[in-house]
């Protein structure tokens, strides 16, 4: 009986209160634990309302259960009470601009094409070497060039059009544990793994662990690994010289004239253009090499705060960092395409 009790206690410790958020949670990105008031409020939302059973003989009280993870962006966390859990994050993708003929559009098209070729990966014929149904894409370029916007557009596509989810890669062990659970429940759900600031991830964790995951050692399929970096030169040849880890490396540069014009037209109302006597074509010409953040600040400084246009433009040009292609890893296999 003692062994039975130990097993029951172990199951209860991991599974009880699965509908509430008690105790200190170890989150993937190291967020601070909730206050006692926050815990109490979460407890009210997740009352025990039904039972779950691992084997048909032991029944454990639980909160609301769902059959599938809703499309969205998730962080993987862990706590003593809950074990591994997926926390859905609030992400606003409603007002994104999909610029035509841009590198961002090319990345989205690349991933959409990958999702559509599943049968080509899976059904290769008897006696043919198997190929894992996964893809790795690394977006690189100077800060503010639009990498995050590209990631958000891909999030929008996979969650709104493909019933998929995005998982933030914050810790190798948590990621592996979470993906093993996910694939037990949803073996074929489309997953985009977001590895923002890949150079920082490599620096913070065991590089071999990260490389094993990218190599497919754990055989996770229906997956796109989407990484970003401002400093590709920090990644080293173990990352950049292995297509099986990142099959495509795409530079996201500062927006071109067409993209700048589209973006400015989304910022400015007709009334603002008239009141401030704004010449959109001049703004587009004056802001060559500007990031979206610089364009937005020019709008705020001149239109919202009333600063003189030439002064606001001069200030922004003064703070802007000019990064040459050589400084951005151009000699390390990171081509312009």
FENNORTA-V685185 format. One record per residue. N is the residue number from 1. RES is the residue in one letter. PHI is phi in radians with two decimals (999 if undefined). Layout:
N&RES&PHI, N&RES&PHI
//
This chain:
1&X&999, 2&X&-1.08, 3&X&-1.14, 4&X&-1.09, 5&X&-1.13, 6&X&-1.11, 7&X&-1.12, 8&X&-1.09, 9&X&-1.07, 10&X&-1.12, 11&X&-1.15, 12&X&-1.12, 13&X&-1.09, 14&X&-1.46, 15&X&-1.92, 16&X&-1.17, 17&X&1.04, 18&X&-1.17, 19&X&-1.70, 20&X&-2.30, 21&X&-1.97, 22&X&-1.93, 23&X&1.39, 24&X&-1.50, 25&X&-1.68, 26&X&-1.64, 27&X&-1.53, 28&X&-1.00, 29&X&-1.78, 30&X&1.29, 31&X&-1.16, 32&X&-1.21, 33&X&-1.13, 34&X&-1.23, 35&X&-1.29, 36&X&-1.08, 37&X&-1.13, 38&X&-1.12, 39&X&-1.08, 40&X&-1.11, 41&X&-1.13, 42&X&-1.11, 43&X&-1.07, 44&X&-1.16, 45&X&-1.19, 46&X&-1.95, 47&X&-1.16, 48&X&-1.27, 49&X&-2.28, 50&X&-2.74, 51&X&-2.18, 52&X&-2.20, 53&X&-2.42, 54&X&-1.40, 55&X&-2.50, 56&X&1.48, 57&X&-2.10, 58&X&-1.81, 59&X&-1.98, 60&X&-2.07, 61&X&-1.11, 62&X&-2.57, 63&X&-1.52, 64&X&-1.09, 65&X&-1.99, 66&X&-2.27, 67&X&-1.40, 68&X&-2.54, 69&X&-1.23, 70&X&-1.15, 71&X&-0.98, 72&X&2.85, 73&X&-1.86, 74&X&-2.23, 75&X&-1.87, 76&X&-1.67, 77&X&-2.25, 78&X&-2.67, 79&X&-2.50, 80&X&-1.11, 81&X&-1.42, 82&X&-1.63, 83&X&1.25, 84&X&-1.35, 85&X&-2.46, 86&X&-1.90, 87&X&-1.85, 88&X&-1.35, 89&X&-1.81, 90&X&-1.46, 91&X&-2.30, 92&X&-1.66, 93&X&-2.08, 94&X&-1.39, 95&X&-1.90, 96&X&-1.31, 97&X&-1.89, 98&X&-1.68, 99&X&-1.23, 100&X&-1.24, 101&X&0.93, 102&X&-1.89, 103&X&-1.10, 104&X&-1.04, 105&X&-1.09, 106&X&-1.15, 107&X&-1.13, 108&X&-1.07, 109&X&-1.11, 110&X&-1.03, 111&X&-1.25, 112&X&-1.04, 113&X&-1.10, 114&X&-1.06, 115&X&-1.05, 116&X&-1.37, 117&X&-1.84, 118&X&-0.98, 119&X&-1.07, 120&X&-1.15, 121&X&-1.33, 122&X&-1.42, 123&X&-1.88, 124&X&-1.73, 125&X&1.64, 126&X&-1.18, 127&X&1.49, 128&X&-1.56, 129&X&-1.10, 130&X&-1.32, 131&X&-2.19, 132&X&-1.14, 133&X&-1.50, 134&X&-2.60, 135&X&-2.54, 136&X&-2.18, 137&X&-2.28, 138&X&-2.00, 139&X&-1.68, 140&X&-2.32, 141&X&2.67, 142&X&-1.15, 143&X&-1.00, 144&X&1.45, 145&X&-1.43, 146&X&2.06, 147&X&-1.11, 148&X&-1.12, 149&X&-1.08, 150&X&-1.09, 151&X&-1.03, 152&X&-1.11, 153&X&-1.16, 154&X&-1.21, 155&X&-1.01, 156&X&-1.05, 157&X&-1.13, 158&X&-1.26, 159&X&-1.52, 160&X&-1.67, 161&X&-1.92, 162&X&-2.24, 163&X&0.97, 164&X&-1.77, 165&X&-2.31, 166&X&-2.04, 167&X&-2.07, 168&X&-1.38, 169&X&-1.54, 170&X&-2.12, 171&X&-2.69, 172&X&-0.97, 173&X&-1.17, 174&X&-1.11, 175&X&-1.07, 176&X&-1.08, 177&X&-1.09, 178&X&-1.14, 179&X&-1.19, 180&X&-1.09, 181&X&-1.14, 182&X&-1.02, 183&X&-1.29, 184&X&-1.16, 185&X&-1.55, 186&X&-2.23, 187&X&-1.15, 188&X&-2.08, 189&X&-1.19, 190&X&-1.22, 191&X&-2.29, 192&X&-1.89, 193&X&-1.68, 194&X&-1.62, 195&X&-2.03, 196&X&-1.28, 197&X&0.96, 198&X&-0.98, 199&X&-1.06, 200&X&-1.23, 201&X&-1.05, 202&X&-1.11, 203&X&-1.23, 204&X&-1.45, 205&X&-2.18, 206&X&-1.11, 207&X&-1.03, 208&X&-1.09, 209&X&-1.10, 210&X&-1.14, 211&X&-1.14, 212&X&-1.06, 213&X&-1.16, 214&X&-1.15, 215&X&-1.30, 216&X&1.44, 217&X&-1.01, 218&X&-1.62, 219&X&1.00, 220&X&-1.49, 221&X&-2.00, 222&X&0.97, 223&X&-2.29, 224&X&-2.03, 225&X&-1.57, 226&X&-2.04, 227&X&-1.94, 228&X&-2.28, 229&X&-2.73, 230&X&-1.55, 231&X&-2.30, 232&X&-1.09, 233&X&-1.13, 234&X&-1.45, 235&X&-1.36, 236&X&1.47, 237&X&-1.26, 238&X&-1.17, 239&X&-1.67, 240&X&-1.41, 241&X&-1.82, 242&X&-2.28, 243&X&-0.99, 244&X&-1.18, 245&X&-1.58, 246&X&-2.26, 247&X&-1.28, 248&X&-2.25, 249&X&-2.16, 250&X&-2.10, 251&X&-1.44, 252&X&-1.81, 253&X&-1.65, 254&X&-1.07, 255&X&-1.07, 256&X&-1.37, 257&X&-1.04, 258&X&-1.08, 259&X&-1.18, 260&X&-1.13, 261&X&-1.15, 262&X&-1.06, 263&X&-1.15, 264&X&-1.11, 265&X&-1.22, 266&X&-1.40, 267&X&-1.40, 268&X&-1.64, 269&X&-1.52, 270&X&-1.06, 271&X&-1.14, 272&X&-1.15, 273&X&-1.10, 274&X&-1.21, 275&X&-1.13, 276&X&-1.72, 277&X&0.89, 278&X&-1.51, 279&X&-1.80, 280&X&-0.99, 281&X&-1.07, 282&X&-1.19, 283&X&-1.03, 284&X&-1.06, 285&X&-1.17, 286&X&-1.24, 287&X&-1.83, 288&X&-1.00, 289&X&1.47, 290&X&-1.45, 291&X&-1.48, 292&X&-1.07, 293&X&-1.11, 294&X&-1.15, 295&X&-1.07, 296&X&-1.12, 297&X&-1.20, 298&X&-1.08, 299&X&-1.09, 300&X&-1.11, 301&X&-1.09, 302&X&-1.48, 303&X&-1.47, 304&X&-1.45, 305&X&-1.61, 306&X&1.46, 307&X&-1.18, 308&X&-1.09, 309&X&-1.03, 310&X&-1.11, 311&X&-1.20, 312&X&-1.09, 313&X&-1.13, 314&X&-1.09, 315&X&-1.08, 316&X&-1.19, 317&X&-1.14, 318&X&-1.21, 319&X&-1.57, 320&X&-1.23, 321&X&-1.61, 322&X&-1.63, 323&X&-2.00, 324&X&-1.38, 325&X&-1.11, 326&X&-1.15, 327&X&-1.27, 328&X&-1.70, 329&X&1.56, 330&X&-1.08, 331&X&-1.67, 332&X&-2.03, 333&X&1.53, 334&X&-1.58, 335&X&-1.38, 336&X&-1.32, 337&X&-1.92
//
